[in-house]
Structure formats: structure tokens, C-alpha cells
Amino acid sequence: MRKSMTLVIVTVVLILAFAVGVNAQAVATNFNWVVTKLLTVTDVATFTDDVNVAGTLTAAGTADLSTVLVSGNSNLSGNLIVDGYYAGTGETYFIPPTALTVTNGAVITPTATVMELTSAGAVGAELVAAGDGQLLILVNIGAQNIVISDTASIESTGDITLGQYDTLTLIGSGVKWYELAASNN
């Protein structure tokens, strides 16, 4: 009788434990060291000390970080917004996209810091309004002249003719482009 009663009590306790379940969100456990192959966080994760990632760190959405130290290569798609300053001891590369073919009367809309330009013949073009703090380097890689018109969106010494391999470097302030340098190569 006693064994039967013990078995019934254990069975009832187990059934109640499985039926009620455990609220995992209410459980907090401190670990000194956690090693895992995959960690998925569906809400917010707060780390109060260093986080070391040997491999790929993927953040879908926004990642607010106070200090980021990267050794090796780092790929970022999207925007990197730095509040404070950016400091780097290595080289910074601005990889141009496929060359933009400029047509006569076109308005050039930058899609990268370095824009390679080409055209089928001698053409004139304008620049779209600048973004505040935007850096733009135009490089004519084609054999035809491309004239960047001195319009309301650009402050320069006048129309700028880019021959083959010539460059024009501009900085945006407000919505205006300001000429930093032009190189006749």
C-alpha cells in the first residue's frame, strides 16, 4: 500500500509539473563561462562585460555598441553611424561600384564615396543635392570628357571638365557640394 501511495504521489507531482510548465523568462541564472555553437535572442540581450566572437556576429536590426574592436576583416552592409569619432590604424578602402554611364543633361546621384564615371560622348551633368558630411570622389575612367556643371547644388570655381582619369573631390555641407580638389591626370 505504501509503495502504491508513493508511486501515485510521484506521478501526480510529475503530471502537475509538466502541466503547469516553467516560465523560462522568469528564470535568471548567472554563469561564469558559457560556450555555445548558436545563440538566438528573440528580444533584447544585455551584456555588461566583454563579448568575444570567433566567427560571425549577425545583428538583424539595430546593434547599439559602446566600443567595437575588430581584428581581421569586417564586412558591414547597411549604415554605420558613429556618435563620437572613428579611429583606425590601418587602411580605409572606398570600393567603387560599377562605373556609372553619364548621359548629357543627367543628374548624378552618388551611390558610393568613390564613383567611376564613363560616357559614350562628351556630356554635361549636374550633381544631386549633397548629404551633410558626405564625401564624394568622382573619377572619369572613360575617354570622353564629362563636364560637371556649376549649379545651385555645387560651390566650385565654375564648370569642371573631367578628362580621362581626372578626379573631382567634394564634401557635402547642408545640401551643397563644396569642391575640395580637382586633379587633371
ZIFEN-V279063 format. One record per residue. BURIAL is b if it has 16 or more other ideal C-beta (glycine too) atoms within 10 Angstrom, else e. Layout:
BEGIN
burial=BURIAL
burial=BURIAL
END
This chain:
BEGIN
burial=e
burial=e
burial=e
burial=e
burial=e
burial=e
burial=e
burial=e
burial=e
burial=e
burial=e
burial=e
burial=e
burial=e
burial=e
burial=e
burial=e
burial=e
burial=e
burial=e
burial=e
burial=e
burial=e
burial=e
burial=e
burial=e
burial=e
burial=e
burial=e
burial=e
burial=e
burial=e
burial=e
burial=e
burial=e
burial=e
burial=e
burial=e
burial=e
burial=e
burial=e
burial=e
burial=e
burial=e
burial=e
burial=e
burial=e
burial=e
burial=e
burial=e
burial=e
burial=e
burial=e
burial=e
burial=e
burial=e
burial=e
burial=e
burial=e
burial=e
burial=e
burial=e
burial=e
burial=e
burial=e
burial=e
burial=e
burial=e
burial=e
burial=e
burial=e
burial=e
burial=e
burial=e
burial=e
burial=e
burial=e
burial=e
burial=e
burial=e
burial=e
burial=e
burial=e
burial=e
burial=e
burial=e
burial=e
burial=e
burial=e
burial=e
burial=e
burial=e
burial=e
burial=e
burial=e
burial=b
burial=e
burial=e
burial=e
burial=b
burial=e
burial=b
burial=e
burial=e
burial=e
burial=e
burial=e
burial=b
burial=e
burial=b
burial=e
burial=e
burial=e
burial=b
burial=b
burial=b
burial=b
burial=b
burial=b
burial=e
burial=e
burial=e
burial=b
burial=b
burial=b
burial=b
burial=b
burial=e
burial=e
burial=b
burial=e
burial=e
burial=e
burial=e
burial=e
burial=b
burial=b
burial=b
burial=b
burial=b
burial=e
burial=b
burial=e
burial=b
burial=b
burial=b
burial=b
burial=b
burial=b
burial=e
burial=e
burial=e
burial=b
burial=b
burial=e
burial=b
burial=e
burial=e
burial=e
burial=b
burial=b
burial=b
burial=e
burial=e
burial=e
burial=b
burial=e
burial=b
burial=b
burial=b
burial=e
burial=b
burial=e
burial=e
burial=e
burial=b
burial=b
burial=e
burial=b
burial=e
burial=e
burial=b
burial=e
burial=e
burial=e
END
